[in-house]
Amino acid sequence: MVNAGDISIEGIMAHLEAFQAIADMNGGNRAAQYSGYNASVDYVVSVLESKTNYTVTVQPFNFDITAENTAPSFSQISPTSVSYARYLEFNTLTYTGSGNVEAPAVDGGDGCSPSSFVGFTPGNIALLARGDCDFSVKTDNAVGAGASGVLIYNYEGQGAFSGTLGSTKPIPVFGISYDLGRSFIDGGETPVLAMFSDMSVETVYTSNVIADTTTGRPDRVIVVGSHLDSVPAGPGINDNGSGSATNLELATELYRNNVTTQNKVRFAWWGAEELGLLGSEYYVSQAVESGEINNIAMNLNFDMLGSPNYFRGVYDGEGADIGIRTGCVNIEGLLTNFFDFDNLPWNLTEFTGRSDYGPFIENGIPAGGLFTGAEVIKPNDFRKEYGGLANTAFDPCYHAHCDDIYNIDQEVLISNAKAAYYALTSTAENLALDFWLTNPR
C-alpha cells in the first residue's frame, strides 16, 4: 500500500463542522470581506499552533471591493414589460459598476475578443455567453466597444449566477440564466432592457495564513495551498472548506507522523480567492519582490475535493507552459499513480489557472492538484465511471447557500485527501526534488 499516513475522514469532517459553525455564527458565510473569514483564519491558526511546531504567520493584505448602496434591478421594457427577480432570474457579479441603463440588448457571442464586437453599436447592452474566457475579459472587451451594460448568460440548462470580475468595472454586469439569455437573442425582436446598480468602492483588510515546517531545505520549498474563503451566498463547505480542511489535516498529520522533510513544506490558506485569486496573487507578488520565489520548488493546490456529484479530477500537467510542463506532469503522475494503486477512476481536468495555482505557474513554478467539479453538468460518460445524477452539475450547490455540511461526498473527499498526502510526502522526502521536477519519469 502506498503511504497515505493516518489521514482520516473524521479529522477532515471535524474541521468542516467547525467551518459550518463559523458560518452559522457569522451571517451564513465565510467570505473574505466579512467576519466569518476572520473567524476561519483564527480557527486555522489555533489548530496549527496547538497541534504542530510550525512557524505560523498571518500575512495581511487589502483590496478594494464594490458594495451595494441600494438594491439592483433588472427589467424588460419592450417588446413586453417584465420585471425580473434578483437571485431567481438575475444576480450581480462582484465588482460590477454603477449605472442606470435603458438600451437595446444585442448578441456579443462569447465576448472573449474585440472581434466579438465588430458592428456593435455603442450604448447597447451586450449579451454574452458564459465560458471560454473569464468574466473580466468579456466585460473589458464590451466596455472597449462602448457597451452600457453586460448580461452574461449561463451554460445551457443552468440558472442565474454570480461570480467575480476580478476588479472594479465602470458599467453594470449581471449574470442571468441560459434560457433568459437565449430568449433575448432568439426572440425575433431586439429587446430593450433596463439595468440598475448603485455601488460604492470599499477597502477590505484581510489575510492569508502561512505555516512552515521547521525542517527541510529552505531553497526547495513545497507550497501546499487551498483557499479559505467562501462566496457571500453560503458557508462554502465544499468550495472550499473541503480543500482547506484537507490541507489542515495534511499539515497536522505530517507533523504527527514525524515525516522527515528533506524539503521545507509551506502550508497556505489563501484569502479572497473568490474575488479573483487575490490572496495567492499577493503572496506570489511579495515572493517575487523579495526573491523568495527562487526558493519555491512547486505548488500543490486543493480546491473543491468533495463535490456531491463528483468526478475525480487531476490537473492536466500537459496543459502547462513548456518550461514547467515536465514538473507539472510528474506531479500529476504521483496523484494518478495513487488512484491507480487503489483501483479508483480518475480523469484529467483543465489546467487553466482558474484556482490559486495560477499565480505560481505564471511565475514559472510547476504545480498540480485535485478537483471534483463545480457548476458544469456531469457528462454521461463520467456517470459510467462515477455514478451520480444525469443532467446535473458536479456540485449543484456551487456558490449557493446550500453549499453546507450536507454538500460533501465523504468517499471522494477521503480518497483525494489520501492522494494529496501521498503526493506531499513523496515530494517532501525527495532528496533530488529539483532533478525530479525537470526530468521526465
KOLDO-838775 format. One record per residue (C-alpha): residue in one letter; x, y, z. Coordinates in Angstrom, 1 decimal. Last residue first. Example, Ala and Ser with C-alpha at 12.3 -4.5 7.8 and 13.67 -1.06 7.14 Angstrom:
2
@r=S&x=13.7&y=-1.1&z=7.1
@r=A&x=12.3&y=-4.5&z=7.8
# end
This chain:
441
@r=R&x=9.5&y=10.0&z=-15.4
@r=P&x=10.5&y=13.1&z=-17.4
@r=N&x=13.3&y=15.2&z=-15.8
@r=T&x=12.9&y=18.7&z=-14.5
@r=L&x=10.8&y=18.2&z=-11.4
@r=W&x=12.7&y=15.1&z=-10.3
@r=F&x=16.1&y=16.9&z=-10.6
@r=D&x=14.8&y=19.7&z=-8.4
@r=L&x=13.4&y=17.2&z=-5.9
@r=A&x=16.6&y=15.2&z=-5.6
@r=L&x=16.4&y=14.4&z=-1.9
@r=N&x=12.6&y=13.6&z=-2.2
@r=E&x=11.1&y=13.4&z=1.3
@r=A&x=8.8&y=16.4&z=0.8
@r=T&x=7.9&y=15.2&z=-2.7
@r=S&x=6.7&y=11.8&z=-1.8
@r=T&x=5.2&y=13.1&z=1.5
@r=L&x=3.0&y=15.7&z=-0.4
@r=A&x=2.0&y=13.4&z=-3.2
@r=Y&x=0.9&y=10.7&z=-0.8
@r=Y&x=-0.9&y=13.2&z=1.4
@r=A&x=-2.8&y=14.5&z=-1.6
@r=A&x=-3.8&y=11.0&z=-2.6
@r=K&x=-5.0&y=10.3&z=0.9
@r=A&x=-7.0&y=13.6&z=0.9
@r=N&x=-8.5&y=12.8&z=-2.5
@r=S&x=-9.7&y=9.4&z=-1.4
@r=I&x=-11.1&y=10.9&z=1.8
@r=L&x=-13.1&y=13.5&z=-0.2
@r=V&x=-14.3&y=11.1&z=-2.8
@r=E&x=-16.0&y=8.9&z=-0.2
@r=Q&x=-17.1&y=11.8&z=2.0
@r=D&x=-19.3&y=13.3&z=-0.7
@r=I&x=-20.0&y=16.8&z=0.8
@r=N&x=-23.0&y=19.1&z=0.4
@r=Y&x=-24.5&y=18.2&z=3.8
@r=I&x=-22.1&y=20.4&z=5.6
@r=D&x=-23.2&y=23.4&z=3.6
@r=D&x=-23.0&y=24.6&z=0.0
@r=C&x=-26.8&y=25.1&z=0.2
@r=H&x=-26.5&y=28.9&z=0.2
@r=A&x=-25.0&y=28.9&z=-3.3
@r=H&x=-21.6&y=29.3&z=-5.0
@r=Y&x=-21.8&y=25.7&z=-6.2
@r=C&x=-24.8&y=24.0&z=-4.7
@r=P&x=-25.5&y=21.7&z=-7.7
@r=D&x=-21.8&y=20.5&z=-7.5
@r=F&x=-21.0&y=18.2&z=-10.4
@r=A&x=-23.9&y=19.9&z=-12.1
@r=T&x=-27.0&y=17.8&z=-13.0
@r=N&x=-28.2&y=16.4&z=-16.3
@r=A&x=-27.7&y=12.9&z=-15.0
@r=L&x=-27.0&y=12.1&z=-11.3
@r=G&x=-24.2&y=10.1&z=-9.8
@r=G&x=-22.3&y=7.0&z=-10.9
@r=Y&x=-18.5&y=7.5&z=-11.0
@r=E&x=-17.2&y=5.6&z=-14.0
@r=K&x=-20.4&y=5.2&z=-16.2
@r=R&x=-21.6&y=8.6&z=-14.9
@r=F&x=-18.5&y=10.2&z=-16.4
@r=D&x=-19.7&y=9.0&z=-19.9
@r=N&x=-23.0&y=10.8&z=-19.4
@r=P&x=-21.3&y=14.2&z=-18.8
@r=K&x=-21.8&y=16.0&z=-15.5
@r=I&x=-23.1&y=19.5&z=-16.0
@r=V&x=-20.6&y=22.2&z=-15.2
@r=E&x=-21.1&y=24.2&z=-12.0
@r=A&x=-18.2&y=22.7&z=-9.9
@r=G&x=-16.2&y=19.6&z=-10.3
@r=T&x=-14.1&y=17.2&z=-8.2
@r=F&x=-10.7&y=19.0&z=-8.3
@r=L&x=-7.2&y=17.9&z=-7.5
@r=G&x=-3.7&y=19.3&z=-7.7
@r=G&x=-0.6&y=20.2&z=-9.6
@r=A&x=2.1&y=22.9&z=-9.9
@r=P&x=5.3&y=23.8&z=-11.5
@r=I&x=6.6&y=27.3&z=-10.6
@r=G&x=7.5&y=29.5&z=-13.6
@r=N&x=5.9&y=32.7&z=-12.5
@r=E&x=2.6&y=32.3&z=-14.3
@r=I&x=2.5&y=28.7&z=-12.9
@r=F&x=2.6&y=30.1&z=-9.4
@r=P&x=-0.1&y=32.9&z=-9.9
@r=G&x=-2.5&y=30.3&z=-11.3
@r=Y&x=-2.1&y=27.6&z=-8.6
@r=D&x=-4.8&y=29.6&z=-6.7
@r=S&x=-7.6&y=28.4&z=-9.0
@r=R&x=-8.6&y=29.2&z=-12.6
@r=G&x=-5.0&y=28.9&z=-13.8
@r=T&x=-6.1&y=26.9&z=-16.9
@r=F&x=-5.0&y=23.3&z=-16.1
@r=E&x=-8.2&y=21.6&z=-17.2
@r=T&x=-9.1&y=18.2&z=-15.7
@r=L&x=-7.6&y=14.8&z=-16.2
@r=N&x=-9.9&y=12.0&z=-15.3
@r=W&x=-9.8&y=9.5&z=-12.4
@r=P&x=-11.2&y=6.0&z=-11.6
@r=L&x=-10.1&y=4.3&z=-8.4
@r=N&x=-8.2&y=1.0&z=-8.4
@r=D&x=-6.3&y=1.9&z=-5.2
@r=F&x=-3.0&y=1.6&z=-7.0
@r=D&x=-4.4&y=3.5&z=-9.9
@r=F&x=-5.6&y=6.3&z=-7.6
@r=F&x=-2.1&y=6.6&z=-6.2
@r=N&x=-0.5&y=6.5&z=-9.6
@r=T&x=-2.8&y=9.3&z=-10.7
@r=L&x=-1.7&y=11.6&z=-7.9
@r=L&x=2.0&y=11.0&z=-8.4
@r=G&x=1.7&y=11.2&z=-12.2
@r=E&x=0.1&y=14.7&z=-12.0
@r=I&x=3.1&y=15.9&z=-10.0
@r=N&x=5.3&y=14.4&z=-12.8
@r=V&x=3.2&y=16.1&z=-15.5
@r=C&x=3.5&y=19.5&z=-13.7
@r=G&x=7.3&y=19.1&z=-13.4
@r=T&x=7.7&y=18.2&z=-17.0
@r=R&x=5.5&y=21.1&z=-18.1
@r=I&x=7.4&y=23.8&z=-16.3
@r=G&x=9.2&y=25.5&z=-19.2
@r=I&x=6.8&y=24.1&z=-21.8
@r=D&x=3.8&y=26.0&z=-20.4
@r=A&x=1.3&y=23.8&z=-18.6
@r=G&x=-1.5&y=22.0&z=-20.3
@r=E&x=0.4&y=18.7&z=-20.3
@r=G&x=0.1&y=18.8&z=-16.5
@r=D&x=-3.6&y=18.0&z=-16.6
@r=Y&x=-4.9&y=18.8&z=-13.1
@r=V&x=-6.3&y=15.6&z=-11.6
@r=G&x=-10.1&y=15.3&z=-11.4
@r=R&x=-12.1&y=12.6&z=-9.5
@r=F&x=-15.6&y=13.1&z=-10.7
@r=Y&x=-18.2&y=14.3&z=-8.3
@r=N&x=-22.0&y=14.6&z=-7.9
@r=P&x=-21.6&y=15.5&z=-4.3
@r=S&x=-18.4&y=17.6&z=-4.8
@r=G&x=-15.8&y=16.7&z=-2.1
@r=L&x=-12.4&y=18.0&z=-3.1
@r=M&x=-13.3&y=21.6&z=-4.1
@r=D&x=-9.9&y=23.3&z=-4.4
@r=F&x=-6.6&y=21.7&z=-3.4
@r=N&x=-3.4&y=23.1&z=-4.9
@r=L&x=0.1&y=21.7&z=-4.7
@r=N&x=2.9&y=24.1&z=-5.6
@r=M&x=6.5&y=23.5&z=-6.6
@r=A&x=10.1&y=24.4&z=-6.0
@r=I&x=9.8&y=27.7&z=-4.2
@r=N&x=13.2&y=29.2&z=-3.3
@r=N&x=13.5&y=31.4&z=-6.3
@r=I&x=10.1&y=32.9&z=-5.5
@r=E&x=11.7&y=34.1&z=-2.2
@r=G&x=13.4&y=36.9&z=-4.2
@r=S&x=11.7&y=39.6&z=-2.1
@r=E&x=9.7&y=41.2&z=-4.9
@r=V&x=8.8&y=37.8&z=-6.5
@r=A&x=7.7&y=36.4&z=-3.1
@r=Q&x=5.7&y=39.5&z=-2.4
@r=S&x=3.9&y=39.1&z=-5.8
@r=V&x=3.4&y=35.4&z=-5.1
@r=Y&x=1.7&y=36.1&z=-1.8
@r=Y&x=-0.5&y=38.9&z=-3.3
@r=E&x=-1.6&y=36.7&z=-6.2
@r=S&x=-2.4&y=33.9&z=-3.7
@r=G&x=-4.6&y=36.2&z=-1.7
@r=L&x=-6.3&y=37.9&z=-4.6
@r=L&x=-7.2&y=34.8&z=-6.6
@r=G&x=-10.1&y=36.8&z=-8.2
@r=L&x=-12.7&y=37.7&z=-5.6
@r=E&x=-13.5&y=34.1&z=-4.8
@r=E&x=-9.8&y=33.6&z=-4.0
@r=A&x=-10.1&y=36.3&z=-1.3
@r=G&x=-7.8&y=34.7&z=1.3
@r=W&x=-5.4&y=31.9&z=0.8
@r=W&x=-4.7&y=29.1&z=3.3
@r=A&x=-1.0&y=28.1&z=2.9
@r=F&x=1.1&y=25.2&z=4.0
@r=R&x=4.8&y=25.7&z=3.4
@r=V&x=6.8&y=22.4&z=3.3
@r=K&x=10.6&y=22.6&z=3.5
@r=N&x=12.4&y=19.9&z=1.5
@r=Q&x=14.1&y=16.9&z=3.1
@r=T&x=11.0&y=16.6&z=5.3
@r=T&x=11.5&y=13.5&z=7.5
@r=V&x=7.9&y=12.7&z=8.5
@r=N&x=7.2&y=12.9&z=12.2
@r=N&x=3.8&y=11.2&z=11.8
@r=R&x=2.2&y=13.9&z=14.0
@r=Y&x=3.8&y=16.7&z=11.9
@r=L&x=2.7&y=15.4&z=8.5
@r=E&x=-0.6&y=14.5&z=10.1
@r=T&x=-1.2&y=18.1&z=11.3
@r=A&x=-0.4&y=19.7&z=8.0
@r=L&x=-2.3&y=17.2&z=5.9
@r=E&x=-5.4&y=17.5&z=8.1
@r=L&x=-5.2&y=21.3&z=7.7
@r=N&x=-4.9&y=21.0&z=3.9
@r=T&x=-7.9&y=18.6&z=3.9
@r=A&x=-9.9&y=21.1&z=5.9
@r=S&x=-8.9&y=23.9&z=3.5
@r=G&x=-9.7&y=21.8&z=0.4
@r=S&x=-13.1&y=20.7&z=1.6
@r=G&x=-13.9&y=24.2&z=3.1
@r=N&x=-13.5&y=25.5&z=-0.4
@r=D&x=-15.9&y=25.4&z=-2.1
@r=N&x=-17.2&y=22.2&z=-0.5
@r=I&x=-18.2&y=23.9&z=2.8
@r=G&x=-18.6&y=27.3&z=1.3
@r=P&x=-20.8&y=28.7&z=4.0
@r=G&x=-23.2&y=30.5&z=1.6
@r=A&x=-24.0&y=33.4&z=-0.7
@r=P&x=-21.1&y=35.6&z=0.4
@r=V&x=-18.7&y=33.4&z=-1.5
@r=S&x=-16.4&y=31.3&z=0.6
@r=D&x=-12.9&y=31.9&z=1.8
@r=L&x=-10.1&y=29.5&z=2.9
@r=H&x=-8.4&y=29.0&z=-0.5
@r=S&x=-6.1&y=26.0&z=-0.6
@r=G&x=-2.3&y=25.8&z=-0.8
@r=V&x=0.6&y=23.4&z=-0.4
@r=V&x=3.8&y=25.3&z=-1.2
@r=I&x=6.8&y=23.0&z=-1.5
@r=V&x=10.0&y=24.8&z=-0.7
@r=R&x=13.4&y=23.7&z=-2.1
@r=D&x=15.7&y=26.6&z=-1.1
@r=P&x=14.6&y=26.4&z=2.6
@r=R&x=15.8&y=22.7&z=2.6
@r=G&x=13.7&y=20.8&z=5.1
@r=T&x=12.9&y=21.2&z=8.8
@r=T&x=10.9&y=23.7&z=10.8
@r=T&x=7.8&y=23.2&z=8.7
@r=D&x=6.3&y=26.5&z=7.5
@r=A&x=2.7&y=27.7&z=8.1
@r=I&x=1.1&y=30.6&z=6.2
@r=V&x=-2.3&y=32.0&z=6.8
@r=N&x=-3.5&y=34.7&z=4.3
@r=S&x=-5.1&y=37.9&z=5.3
@r=T&x=-7.8&y=40.5&z=5.2
@r=Y&x=-8.4&y=44.3&z=5.1
@r=V&x=-11.2&y=45.4&z=2.8
@r=T&x=-11.3&y=48.8&z=1.1
@r=E&x=-14.7&y=50.0&z=-0.1
@r=V&x=-15.9&y=51.1&z=-3.5
@r=S&x=-19.5&y=52.2&z=-3.9
@r=M&x=-22.3&y=50.7&z=-6.0
@r=D&x=-25.8&y=51.6&z=-7.4
@r=S&x=-27.0&y=49.1&z=-9.9
@r=F&x=-29.8&y=49.5&z=-12.5
@r=M&x=-30.3&y=47.6&z=-15.7
@r=A&x=-33.2&y=48.2&z=-18.1
@r=L&x=-33.8&y=46.2&z=-21.3
@r=V&x=-34.9&y=46.9&z=-24.8
@r=P&x=-35.4&y=43.7&z=-26.6
@r=T&x=-34.4&y=43.1&z=-30.3
@r=E&x=-37.3&y=41.4&z=-32.0
@r=G&x=-37.0&y=37.8&z=-33.2
@r=G&x=-36.9&y=36.1&z=-29.8
@r=D&x=-33.7&y=34.3&z=-30.4
@r=I&x=-31.3&y=36.6&z=-28.6
@r=F&x=-33.4&y=37.8&z=-25.7
@r=S&x=-34.8&y=34.2&z=-25.3
@r=R&x=-31.2&y=32.9&z=-25.4
@r=G&x=-30.3&y=35.0&z=-22.3
@r=L&x=-33.4&y=34.0&z=-20.4
@r=D&x=-32.9&y=30.3&z=-21.1
@r=Y&x=-29.2&y=30.4&z=-20.2
@r=S&x=-29.9&y=32.1&z=-16.9
@r=I&x=-28.7&y=35.5&z=-16.0
@r=G&x=-25.5&y=37.0&z=-14.5
@r=F&x=-25.3&y=40.8&z=-14.3
@r=V&x=-22.7&y=43.4&z=-15.1
@r=P&x=-23.4&y=47.2&z=-14.6
@r=I&x=-20.8&y=49.5&z=-16.0
@r=P&x=-17.5&y=51.1&z=-14.9
@r=K&x=-15.8&y=47.8&z=-13.7
@r=T&x=-14.0&y=47.2&z=-10.4
@r=S&x=-11.5&y=44.3&z=-10.4
@r=G&x=-11.6&y=40.5&z=-10.5
@r=L&x=-15.0&y=40.3&z=-12.3
@r=T&x=-16.2&y=37.8&z=-9.7
@r=G&x=-19.1&y=35.4&z=-10.0
@r=S&x=-22.9&y=35.3&z=-9.7
@r=F&x=-25.5&y=33.1&z=-11.2
@r=A&x=-28.9&y=32.9&z=-12.8
@r=G&x=-29.9&y=29.4&z=-14.0
@r=Q&x=-28.4&y=26.5&z=-15.8
@r=G&x=-29.8&y=24.3&z=-18.6
@r=E&x=-27.3&y=25.5&z=-21.2
@r=Y&x=-24.4&y=27.4&z=-19.5
@r=N&x=-25.2&y=30.8&z=-18.0
@r=Y&x=-26.0&y=34.1&z=-19.6
@r=I&x=-23.7&y=37.1&z=-19.2
@r=L&x=-25.5&y=40.4&z=-19.3
@r=V&x=-23.3&y=43.5&z=-19.8
@r=G&x=-24.1&y=47.2&z=-19.6
@r=S&x=-23.5&y=50.5&z=-21.4
@r=A&x=-21.4&y=48.8&z=-24.1
@r=G&x=-18.9&y=51.1&z=-25.8
@r=A&x=-16.8&y=48.5&z=-27.6
@r=G&x=-14.0&y=48.8&z=-25.1
@r=V&x=-16.5&y=48.3&z=-22.3
@r=A&x=-17.6&y=45.0&z=-24.0
@r=N&x=-14.0&y=43.9&z=-24.3
@r=D&x=-13.4&y=44.7&z=-20.6
@r=T&x=-16.6&y=42.8&z=-19.7
@r=K&x=-15.6&y=39.6&z=-21.5
@r=V&x=-12.1&y=39.7&z=-20.2
@r=S&x=-13.3&y=40.2&z=-16.6
@r=F&x=-15.8&y=37.3&z=-16.9
@r=D&x=-13.1&y=34.8&z=-17.7
@r=C&x=-12.6&y=33.2&z=-21.0
@r=D&x=-14.1&y=30.3&z=-23.0
@r=G&x=-17.3&y=30.2&z=-20.9
@r=R&x=-20.5&y=32.2&z=-20.3
@r=A&x=-22.3&y=33.6&z=-23.4
@r=L&x=-22.6&y=37.4&z=-23.8
@r=L&x=-25.5&y=39.8&z=-24.2
@r=A&x=-24.0&y=43.3&z=-24.6
@r=I&x=-26.2&y=46.3&z=-23.7
@r=N&x=-26.2&y=49.0&z=-26.3
@r=G&x=-24.6&y=52.4&z=-25.9
@r=P&x=-22.0&y=51.9&z=-28.6
@r=T&x=-23.4&y=49.9&z=-31.5
@r=F&x=-21.6&y=46.6&z=-32.1
@r=G&x=-20.5&y=46.1&z=-35.7
@r=V&x=-17.5&y=44.1&z=-34.7
@r=F&x=-18.0&y=43.3&z=-31.1
@r=S&x=-16.8&y=39.7&z=-31.0
@r=S&x=-13.7&y=40.8&z=-32.8
@r=P&x=-12.6&y=42.5&z=-29.6
@r=S&x=-12.0&y=39.0&z=-28.1
@r=C&x=-13.7&y=36.9&z=-25.5
@r=G&x=-17.1&y=38.3&z=-25.8
@r=D&x=-18.7&y=34.9&z=-26.0
@r=G&x=-21.1&y=36.0&z=-28.8
@r=G&x=-21.9&y=39.7&z=-28.5
@r=D&x=-25.7&y=39.3&z=-29.0
@r=V&x=-27.7&y=42.5&z=-28.6
@r=A&x=-29.6&y=44.2&z=-25.8
@r=P&x=-31.3&y=47.5&z=-26.7
@r=A&x=-30.9&y=50.2&z=-24.1
@r=E&x=-32.1&y=51.5&z=-20.7
@r=V&x=-29.3&y=51.9&z=-18.3
@r=N&x=-29.0&y=53.2&z=-14.8
@r=G&x=-25.4&y=52.5&z=-13.9
@r=S&x=-22.9&y=51.5&z=-11.2
@r=G&x=-20.1&y=49.1&z=-11.7
@r=T&x=-20.0&y=45.3&z=-11.0
@r=Y&x=-17.1&y=44.3&z=-8.8
@r=T&x=-18.8&y=41.1&z=-7.8
@r=L&x=-21.3&y=40.0&z=-10.4
@r=T&x=-24.9&y=41.0&z=-9.8
@r=N&x=-27.6&y=38.4&z=-10.0
@r=F&x=-30.5&y=37.6&z=-12.3
@r=E&x=-33.6&y=35.5&z=-12.6
@r=L&x=-34.0&y=33.8&z=-9.2
@r=Y&x=-31.3&y=35.7&z=-7.3
@r=R&x=-33.0&y=39.0&z=-8.2
@r=A&x=-36.4&y=38.8&z=-9.7
@r=Y&x=-37.0&y=40.1&z=-13.2
@r=S&x=-39.6&y=42.8&z=-14.1
@r=V&x=-41.3&y=42.3&z=-17.4
@r=S&x=-42.9&y=44.7&z=-19.9
@r=T&x=-43.1&y=43.2&z=-23.4
@r=P&x=-41.4&y=44.2&z=-26.7
@r=S&x=-40.1&y=46.1&z=-24.8
@r=I&x=-39.1&y=47.5&z=-21.4
@r=Q&x=-37.5&y=44.3&z=-19.9
@r=S&x=-36.4&y=44.5&z=-16.3
@r=F&x=-33.4&y=44.3&z=-14.0
@r=S&x=-32.9&y=45.9&z=-10.6
@r=P&x=-30.1&y=46.4&z=-8.1
@r=A&x=-30.6&y=47.0&z=-4.4
@r=T&x=-29.3&y=50.3&z=-3.0
@r=N&x=-25.8&y=51.3&z=-1.8
@r=E&x=-24.3&y=48.0&z=-2.8
@r=A&x=-20.6&y=47.4&z=-2.1
@r=T&x=-17.8&y=47.3&z=-4.6
@r=I&x=-14.4&y=45.8&z=-3.5
@r=D&x=-11.0&y=47.2&z=-2.9
@r=F&x=-8.2&y=45.0&z=-1.6
@r=N&x=-6.0&y=44.5&z=1.4
@r=F&x=-3.2&y=42.3&z=2.6
@r=P&x=-2.1&y=40.8&z=5.9
@r=Q&x=0.1&y=37.7&z=6.1
@r=V&x=-0.8&y=35.6&z=9.3
@r=T&x=2.3&y=33.6&z=10.0
@r=V&x=2.7&y=30.2&z=11.6
@r=T&x=6.2&y=28.7&z=12.1
@r=Y&x=5.3&y=25.0&z=12.6
@r=N&x=5.5&y=23.2&z=15.9
@r=T&x=2.3&y=21.4&z=15.3
@r=K&x=-1.0&y=20.6&z=17.0
@r=S&x=-1.9&y=23.6&z=19.2
@r=E&x=-0.4&y=26.3&z=17.0
@r=L&x=-1.8&y=24.8&z=13.8
@r=V&x=-5.3&y=24.3&z=15.2
@r=S&x=-5.4&y=27.8&z=16.6
@r=V&x=-4.2&y=29.3&z=13.3
@r=V&x=-6.8&y=27.5&z=11.3
@r=Y&x=-9.6&y=28.6&z=13.7
@r=D&x=-8.4&y=32.2&z=13.8
@r=V&x=-8.4&y=32.4&z=10.0
@r=S&x=-11.9&y=30.9&z=9.9
@r=A&x=-13.0&y=33.6&z=12.3
@r=N&x=-11.6&y=36.3&z=10.1
@r=Y&x=-13.5&y=34.7&z=7.1
@r=G&x=-16.7&y=34.7&z=9.0
@r=S&x=-16.3&y=38.4&z=9.8
@r=Y&x=-16.9&y=39.5&z=6.2
@r=Q&x=-14.9&y=40.7&z=3.2
@r=A&x=-13.2&y=37.4&z=2.7
@r=A&x=-16.4&y=35.4&z=2.6
@r=R&x=-17.1&y=32.9&z=5.4
@r=N&x=-20.9&y=32.7&z=5.1
@r=G&x=-24.2&y=32.3&z=6.9
@r=G&x=-24.3&y=35.7&z=8.7
@r=N&x=-21.4&y=35.0&z=11.0
@r=M&x=-22.4&y=32.5&z=13.7
@r=D&x=-23.7&y=29.9&z=11.2
@r=A&x=-20.6&y=30.5&z=9.0
@r=I&x=-18.3&y=29.7&z=12.0
@r=A&x=-20.4&y=26.6&z=12.8
@r=Q&x=-20.0&y=25.4&z=9.2
@r=F&x=-16.3&y=26.0&z=9.3
@r=A&x=-16.0&y=24.0&z=12.6
@r=E&x=-18.1&y=21.1&z=11.1
@r=L&x=-15.7&y=21.1&z=8.1
@r=H&x=-12.7&y=20.8&z=10.5
@r=A&x=-14.4&y=17.9&z=12.2
@r=M&x=-15.1&y=16.4&z=8.8
@r=I&x=-11.4&y=16.4&z=7.9
@r=G&x=-10.5&y=14.6&z=11.2
@r=E&x=-13.3&y=12.1&z=10.8
@r=I&x=-12.4&y=11.4&z=7.2
@r=S&x=-9.0&y=10.3&z=8.4
@r=I&x=-5.4&y=10.7&z=7.1
@r=D&x=-3.3&y=8.2&z=9.0
@r=G&x=-0.5&y=8.2&z=6.6
@r=A&x=-1.4&y=7.8&z=2.9
@r=N&x=1.8&y=5.8&z=2.0
@r=V&x=1.3&y=3.4&z=-0.9
@r=M&x=0.0&y=0.0&z=0.0
# end
